[in-house]
Amino acid sequence: DRYQRRVHGVKELVHIPCYGVYAPARVTGPISGGRADAVLQPEVEVANNQSSQVNAFVYWTIRDPSGQAYGPVGFSGAISPGQRKNFTSMIKLPQALLWSVETPNLYTLVTEVVVSGQVLDRVETTFGVRKTFWDAEKGFFLNDQPVKIKGLANHQDFAGVGIAVPDSLQYYRIQRLKALGANGWRTAHNAPTPGLLHAADRLGFLVWDENHHNGQPDEAEILVKRDRNHPSVIIWSICNEILCGTRDNKTIEDAVAIRTTFHDVDHAMDRPVSANYNPWNYPGSPTELHGFDYSTGSYERWHEGSPGYPSIGSEIASTVSDRGFYGANDNVTGHVNDYDLTWPPWAASAEVAWGAVGSHPFVTGGFVWTGFDYKGEPTPYAWPNINSHFGILDIAGFPKARAFFYQTWWSQPDPPLVYLFPHWNWPNDGRNVTLWVYSNADAVELVVNGKSLGVQPMPRFGHVQWTVRYAPGTVKALAYRNGTAAPVSEASVTTTGPAVGLRLSFHDGFAAGGLVADGSDVALVRAEVVDGQGLVVPTASHVVTFAVTGAGSYIGGGNGDASSHTNDKSPVRAADAGSLLAIVQAGRSPGAITVVATAPGLRGASFTIPVRAAPPGMPPL
C-alpha cells in the first residue's frame, strides 16, 4: 500500500506483515468544538522468519494533523523462530481533533520494529478519531451529530482510462460528487483501489466498503485488514444481490462467517455489517444494518418487522438519461432523454427514490445507482451503447440534469439553488418545449423573453414545469423563499449564436494549481464549443483534435456519449452537447504542458499547465 508502508527494498526476516498494523481510535470524553478526549489502541503483528529467537522492540510515535510528533511509546518481546507476535498498547489522545465530513482531521501512527539497535521495518499508518452511532429510528450519528448519508454507488472506471484510474483522479471523482452535496460512496462491487480510500479520508467522504462475493471469507479478511484504518470507512458489506448466493446452499452460514471475520479483524471500531440484499431484511439475519435494495414501497414494512435494526437505502433510483439529449428516447442510436422520466422496472425516478429516503428518518441515507456512468450494463438499450446511462454524471464527469435534483435536495437549506433545463437552442418552427426547474426554494417563477408565466410552489423532492412555445431569446427561473419580493437565486438559458471557436479550461477547476511531476498526477482539460459571446453551444458536435507537448502526455479522453465508439486513447473525438474532455498526465520532470485543441471551421485554443517537481521523499509508484 503506497500510503502506509515505507520499508527497505528487501523485506527483512523480522518484519511487519502486509496490513499488520491496526490503529483503532475511540472517543472517550464529551465532544465540544470538534474535539474530544480519545484513546488509540494500536496493535501490530511482527513476524520472525529467522532461524533463531529474537528480542524485538516496537516503538510507536504519533503525529497530529499539524505534524507535531508525540512519543515514542515502546514495548519489547521475544519472538520464537518462524512465529509471529502481536504487540498492543493504549495511548491517550487528550482533546483530539475529530475526523468528520466537514473537518477530516488525520493523525499518523509511525510503527518501528527494532532488533539489536537496528530499525528493520517501519510503517506509517494514517488514522482518524471519530465516534459513530446507528439509531434504528433516528439514523446515523457522526461525532454525536445526525448525518443523512447522501451517497452514490460507483464502479471503478472513468473516460479515457478505463479502470486504470490514476490516484489523483480519485480526488476529482469525490470532489465532483461532494460539490453536488453528496457525502457517501458505495464501492461496487469489490474492494476499492486504496487511492479511493486515501482520497475519501482526506476529503471527508463516508464509504460503504463492499466485499465481492459471499462465501469467500479469505477475500473478506484481506479487505478488512487492508481498509480497517481508514476513518472514511463506516460500513462493511458482505455482498451485492446475486453475489450473496453461494453454491454450497449455505448462504446464511457463509454470510455469518464473513460477518464474524469483519468483527474479528476490525474488533474495535463498531462498524456495522450490511449487504445489498433484500432477503436479509429480517431480525436475526446476517446483517446488522439492513440494506434496502430499491423497493421504496417496502421501507415501512421492513422497518416495522425489524425493531431495533437501523436501515439504509443500499441501492436506490437507477434512473437512466443522457446529458443534453431532449428528444424522444431512441433505441436506434441508444439515447435516453435527460428528463427524470425513464427507469427500469425494478427502479424509480430520482424524485421518488430520494423522496422515500429523505422522508423517512429511520432510513439513514441512500446510495444512488450511480454517481458516474460506467462501461457495460447499457440499460435500457444494447448496441450501439457501450456503457450505462445510470450515472447522475456521465462517464467523463459532465453533469446530467438529475445531478441538480440531488444537489438542490442535498443542499438544505443553504445555499439557495435553482436549476433550469433544457437548453434554449431549438428550430424556430413553432414547437412547444417543456421546461423543468429544480430548486430548494419555496417557489419558482418562470420568465420567458421578459414575460412572466407565473409562480409555482416547489414540491418537496420534486420539480415544477412549464410547456412553452419556443422563441429564441432568454428564459429565466427565479426562486423565492418566505414570500420575499426579490428572488434568492436565479438561473437562465439563452439561445446562442453559431459556433465560432473552442475554449479550454480545467474541468470543474480540478488541478487548477498545476501538476506534480510524479509520473501519475493528472489534469482534466475541458474543451467547449462556444459562440461569439463565449456561450457554450449546447447542440454542437464538432470533431476536436488534441495535441499535447512538454512535461506530460495525453492519456485519454471522453465526451460522455454512451454510444460513442471512439477509442478511449484517441486524441480525436466529437463534442457531445458542446463539450468533451482530455486527460493529461504529468511526466517525471518539472516544466509546463501545452494543450492545443483544433476543429475544422472553428478558432482553436491552447492551454498551459504548470508542472512542479515532486516533493523530496514522495513514494514511488
N, C-alpha and C positions, 0 to 999 in steps of 0.2 A: 504494500500500500504506500504510494508515493507520499501521502500526507502524514504517515505515522512512523515510518521506520527510517533510521539512519544507522546502518551497520557497516562494518568493514566489507571489503569486496568479497572476501571468502568468509562464510559463516564459521565462527569459532565452535569448537567442540562443546564449550559451555556457552549457552545462548538462550535467548527468549524465543520460543517457537512462534510461528506466524500467528498473529492475533492473540498473543499470550498475555496482554495487559488488559485489565478490566478496571475502569475508573468511574465507579458509580458515586455520584454526589447527591446528598439528601439534605433538604431544608429541615432544620431542627428548631427554628425560632419563628416568631412572628415576622410577617413581611411588611416592610414600610419603605416607600420611596425606591422600589426596585432592588432592595437589599434585604438580606436575612442571614442570621447565623446558619451555618451549614457544616456538614462533615463529609469529607472524602474518605471512602473506604477502598483504597487501591488493593488490587490483587495482581500478582504476576507469577507466571509459571516459568521456571528455569529448568532447562534440560542439561544433563551432564552426559555427553557422549564419549567421554574419556574412559579409559580402562581402569581408572582408579578414582577413589573418593576425592571430592574437592570441598573446600570450605568457601562458600560463595557469600559475598556481601551484596545486598541490594540497597541502593540509595534512591530515594525519591525527592525530587525538587519540583516545586510548583511555581509557575509564572502566572501572574494575574493578567487581566485584559490589557493593562498598561505596560506589561513586560517586566514588572518588578518580580524578582525571584524570592522565594521563601524556602528554607530548608538548608541542607538536605536532612531527611529522616532516613536512618539506616537500620537494617536488620541483617543478621547473618545466620547461616545454617549449613550443615553438612549434607551433601548430595551424593548418594551412592552411585557407582558406575552404572551407566545405562538407565538411570532413573530420572524422574522429574520431581521437582519440589515446588509447592505453592508458598509464596510469601505474601502476607497480608499486613495491613496497618489501618490505623484510623487517624486522620489528620483533620484538625479543626480549621474551619474557614470562617472566621468571625466577620460578620457583615459582608458576606459575599455579594458580588454583583450578579443578579439573576439573568438567566437566558430567557428571552421572550421573543414574540413575533416582532415587537417594536424595538427592542433593545437586545439583540443577540450577542450578549457578552460571552466570551470564550476564555477558558483557562487552558493551560498546557501542563501536563504531568510529564516530567522527564524521569525515565527509569533507567538506571545504570546497573550493570552486573559487573562486579569487580572480583577478581581472583588473583591473589598474590600481588596486590597493588596495581594490577593492570585492568583497565576497562575493556572487557571482552564484548560487551553488547550495550547498545544504547537505543532506546525507543522514546520518541516524543508522541504523546497522545493528547489530542485536543478533547476537552470535555466542557460541559456546561452545567450550571447549577440551576435547577428548576424544580417546581412542585406541580404535579398533575393529579387531577381527581376527576372521576367519571360518575355522574349522578344519573340515576335511571329516569328521573323526572325533569331535571333542570339542565342536563347536558354536560359538556366538558368544561373543566376549570383549569386554567394555567396560572400558577402563582396566585391562587385564590380569586382570580378574575374569570367570569364566564367568557368563553370564546366559542363562537359558532364556527365550525370548520367549513370554510368555503373553498372546497378542493376540486381538483381535476385529476383524472387518471391520464397517464401518458405512456406510450411506447417510447423506446429509445431510438428515435431516428429523426432526421431533420433534412431539409432540402440540401442537395449538393454533397452531402457526406454520408448518407445512409445511417447506419448505426455506429459508425466510427466517429462519434461526436467528440470534438476536442473539449477538454475540460472547461476552457473559458466559455465555450458556447453553452454549457450548462448554466452558467451565471445568467446569460441572456435569457434563457428559457424561463428561469424562475423570476427574474426581474420583470419580464414581459407579463407574466401572469399576475405578479404582485401589483403591477401598475393598474390592473383591472379590479383590484380589491381582493384577489384570492390570497389564501394563506396556507393551502394544503396541496400535497402531491401524493397520488397513489401510484406506486410502481406497478406496471402491468407488463407481464405477469411473471416476474423473475427478479432475482437480486439485481439492484441497480448498480450502475458504474459508481465506484467510490467518489468520482468527481461530482456527481449529482448531490450526494450527501454532504460533501465538503462545502458545496455552494449553499445548500439548504441551511447548514449550521450557521454560516456567516451572513446570510441574508434574512434569517428568521422565517423559515418555512417549515410547516408541520408535515411529517412524512408517514404514510401508511406503507410499511416495508413488507413486500409480499414474497413468500416462498413460491417456488414454481409449481410443485406437484405434491399433493398428499401422498403419504406412503414412502416418502424419501427423507427419513429423519437425519441421515448423514448430511444431505444437502442443507437442510434446515439448520443444523448445528453450525456449519460453516457460515451461513448467512448471519446468524445471530452473534457469533463470535466476532465476525468482521465489523458488524454495524452497531453493536450494543453501546459504544461510547459516544455515538452521535446524539446530541440533545434534540436534534430535529426529529428523530425517530420517536413516535409516540404510540404506534400500533404495530404489532406483529400479525401478519396474515398467513394462515395455513395454506390457502389455495384460492383459486378462482373457478367458479362454475363447474364445467365438465372436468377440470383438473382436480376437483375434490374427490372424484370417484377413484377407487383403486381396484385392481384386477383380482385381488385375493378375497373380495367380498368382506373385507374387514375395514370398511370406510371409516366407521366411528372409532374403532380401536386404533387405526393408523393415525387419525387426526388427534386423538388424545395423546398418542406418543409424541407427535410433533409439538403439541401444546406443552407437554412435560419438558421437552428439550428446550423450548423457548425459556421456560421459567427456571430450569436448572442452570442454564448457561448465563441468563440475564436475571439473576435472582434478587437484585436489589433495586430495580428501577420502576417497578409497578406498572409496566406496560401491559395493557390487556391484549389478549389473543382474539383475533377475529377471522372472518373469511367472507368472501363474496359468494354466499351460497345460502339461498332461502330455506332449503330443507333443515338447516340447523338453527332456525329461529324458534327455539322452544327451550323451556327450562331444563337444565342439565345437559345441554348439548356440548360439543367440544369447544364452543366459543363463549367467551366472557363478555364480549362486545358484539351484539347481534348485528350482522350486516344485511341491510335491506337492498336487494338487487332489483331495481325498478319497482314495479308492483305498488305504486303510491296508494292505491285503494286498500292495501293490506296493512298499512303502517299502524293504525289504531288497534286492529285485531291482534297483530303480533305483539304490540306493546302490552295490551291488556292480558295476553296469555302468558307473558313472561315477566311477572312483577319482580322488580329489583334488578333487572338487566338493562344496562344502557344500550343504546342503539345508534346506528349511523347509516346514512344512505351510501352504502359502499359502492354502488354504481347507479347513476341516475341519468335521465334525459335521453341521450343518443339521438338527438335531433340531427338532421342532415341538411347541408346547404353549401353553396359555393359563393365565395366572395364576389360581390359586384354583379352577379348574374340575376336578372329580374324578369326573364322571360318565363314561359311555361316550362315545367320540368321536361327534359329532353333525354329520352332513353337511347337516342342515336349517338349524340355527342357525349352523353353521360354527365349532364349538368343538372343541378337541383337549385331552384331559386333561393335567394338569400333571405326571404322572409322565414319566420319561425312557423312553417306550415307543414313540414314533411318529416315523418319519423317512421321507423319500422313498427311492426305490430306489437312488439314487446315493450316499446319505449313510449315517450311522451314529449310534448313540446317543452322548451326551456321554461316557459311560464308555469306550466302545470308541475313540472318536475321540481323546480326550485320553490314554487309555491307550497308544495307539500312539505319540503324540508323546513322552509322558513316559517311556516305557520304552526309547526309542532315543536314546542320547546323540548320535548323529550328526545327528539332526533338531534343528535349532537352536531350534525352537519351533513355534508354530502360531497361525493366525488363525481363531477360531471364527466360523462364519456363523450369527448375527450378534450384536453386543452389544445393540442395540436393535431392536425391531420397526420396520418402515417401511411406507410406503404402497406398495401393489402386491404382486405375487407372493404371493397368499394360499394357498400350498401347505398342505395337500393339497386344499383346497376352493376354490370360486369364490364367486359371490354367495350369501349376503349379505356375505361377507368383503370388506373394502376395504383391509386391509393384511396383512402377513406374520405368521406365527407363529414365525419362526426365532429371534427375539431371546432372550437369556437375561434381558433386561429387556423389559417391554412398551414401547410407543411413548411412554408417559408416564413411564418410568423406574422403575416398580414392578418388583421382582424376582419372577421365576418360581422354581419350586423348583430348576431346573437351575442357576441362578446360584450357589446354595450348594454344589452339587457342585464347581463350578470354584473357589469360594472355599476350600473345605477342602483341595483338592489344590494350589492355587496359594499357599497359606499354610503352607509346610512349613519347619520343624516347629512353629513358634510363630506366633501364639498357638494353644493347643488349641481346636478348634472342634467343635461338634456342631449339626446342624440336623434337626429332626423335622417331618414333614408326613404327611398333610394336617391341616386344622383338626379340631376336635372338636365341631362343631355338626351333628348328624345327626338324622333322625327316630328316635325311640326305638322301633323296630319289630323289634328282634332281628337286625338286619342285621350282617354282618361288614364290617369296614373294614380295608384294607391300609395299614399304616404303614411309611414308608421313613425311614431315617436316613442322613445323610451325616456323616462325621467324619474328621479327620486323626489321631484317636487309634488305639490298638491294638484296642480292644474297646468294645462298647456294650451297656448293659443297658437293657431297657425295663420301666418300672413303670407299671401301669395302675390308677388309683384305689387306690394304696398296695400293690398286689400285683406282685411281680417276675415277669416272664415269661422271665427268664434272660438270659444274656450271650452275645453272638455276636462272634467276631473280625471286625474290619473288613477286607475285602479291599482290596488296593491298587487305586486307581482304580475303586472300586465303591461299593456301599451294602449295608446289611443291612435286612431287612424282617420284619415280623410281621403276621399276619392275626388280628384281634381282634374279638370280639363287642362291639358298641358298647353302652356305658352312659354316661350323662352323668357328667362329672367332670373329672379331670386325668390326662393321660398325660405321663410324663417319660422322656427319653432321657439316660442317664448315661454319660459317656465316661471310659475308663480308659487309663492308659499304664503300661507296665512292671510290670504286676501290682499296682499300688497299690490299697490298700483304699478310699481316698477318690477320688471322681471328679475329674478335672481340668477338666471342663466339663459343663454340662448344658443341656438345652432342654426346653420343655414346651408343650403345647397344652391349653387349658381350654375347657370348654363355657361360653359366655357367656350372660348374661341377654338379655332383649329389648332392642331398640334404643330409646334414650331421647333421644339428643342427637347433636350434631355437635361435632367438635374440629378446630381449625385449628392448623397448625404449619408451620415451614419444612421443605420436602421434603428429607429427608436432611441437614438443617441448612444447606442451601445458602442463601447471602445472609443468614445469621442476624445478621451485623454491620450490616445495613441496605444501602441502595442509594445509588448516586451519581447526582446529577441531571444526567445527560449525554444524556437522551433515548433511551437504549438499554438501560441496565442493567435486569436482570430478577430477580425473586424467584419461586420456585416455592412455592406455598402448597398444602399437602396438607390435604384435608378427609377426616375419617374418621367413620364412623357408629359410635357407642360405646354400650355398655350402662351400667347404673348404677354399675359399678365402674371405668369408664374403659377397658374392654377393647374392642378393635375387633370388631365383629360381622362375621365373615368371609363371611356369606351375604347381607348387606344390599345392596339395590339401590335405595334411596330416591332420588328426584329432588331434586337440590340446586340452589339458585339463589344465585349470587354477585353481590354489589353492591360496587363499588369506588369510593371517593371520595378526594379530597385530591390529593396531589402525584404522582399516577400514574394508570394506567388498566389495565383488564382487556384483555388482547390475545388470549386464547385459553385453551383447557383441554383435558382429555382424561381418560379413565378406563382406557385400555389395552385395551378390548374391541375385538377385531379385527372384530367385526360391528356396532359402533356406527355409526349413520348421523347422529348429531348433528353439526351444523356445528361445525368446529373453533373458530369465533369465538363460539359461543353461550355465554352465562353460565349456561345451564340445562342440566344433564345428569344422568344417573343415575350413582350409585356403582356400581362393579364390584368384587365381593369386598370390599365395605365401604369402598372408598377411591376418591378421584378427585383431580384436580389443577386448580389455577387458575394461570395465568401472569400476573403483574402487572409492568408496566413503568413505570419512573420517567419523569417529565417532565423539564423543564429548570430547575425551581425547587425549592429545598430545602424540607423540611417533613415531613409524615407522610402515609402512605397508610393508609386504613382499609378492611379487607376484612370483609364481613359475609356469612355463609352461613346459609341457611334451608332447611328442608324440612318439608313437611306432617307433622304429628304428632310432630315432634322439637324438642328445645330447640335454638335457634340458637346461633351462635358468632360472635365478632368477633375481629379480629386487627389489630395496628398494626405498620406497617413504617416505620422512620425513613428519611428521605432527606436525605443531606448534600450540600452544594454540591460541584460538580465542582472538582478542583484547578486552580489557575491554569495555563494553558498546555496543558490537556488537548486533544488534537487533535479537531477537529470530525468528525462522522460524514459 
